[in-house]
């Protein structure tokens, strides 16, 4: 916390806001710490399952690595993901 009681956040790990962000505005999560990615990944997934209504699948967000590869709910490389998205738009 700084002198004013605001959290100090290193940009390498994300950001902080002074207001709540509506969950429908969150499109995904990027796990930036590659050294402990497995731990962070399981922690994020556990948090989503604990805090959500399991019947509302729209509340779950995808998890990516910094290179754009999808890590969860299914592992898909960025290039393949781009192809899937372009086919879906057709």
Residue pairs with C-beta under 8 A, 6 or more apart in sequence:
1 7
1 8
2 8
6 16
6 18
7 16
9 15
9 16
12 32
13 32
13 33
14 32
23 59
24 58
26 61
27 61
27 62
28 61
28 62
28 63
28 64
29 44
29 61
29 62
29 63
29 64
30 63
30 64
30 65
30 66
31 37
31 40
31 41
31 44
31 63
31 64
31 65
31 66
31 71
32 66
33 40
34 65
34 66
37 65
37 71
41 63
41 71
41 72
44 63
44 72
45 63
45 72
48 59
48 60
48 61
52 59
52 60
53 59
60 73
62 70
62 72
62 73
63 70
63 71
63 72
64 70
64 71
65 71
67 78
68 78
68 81
69 75
69 76
69 77
69 78
69 81
70 76
70 77
70 78
70 81
76 84
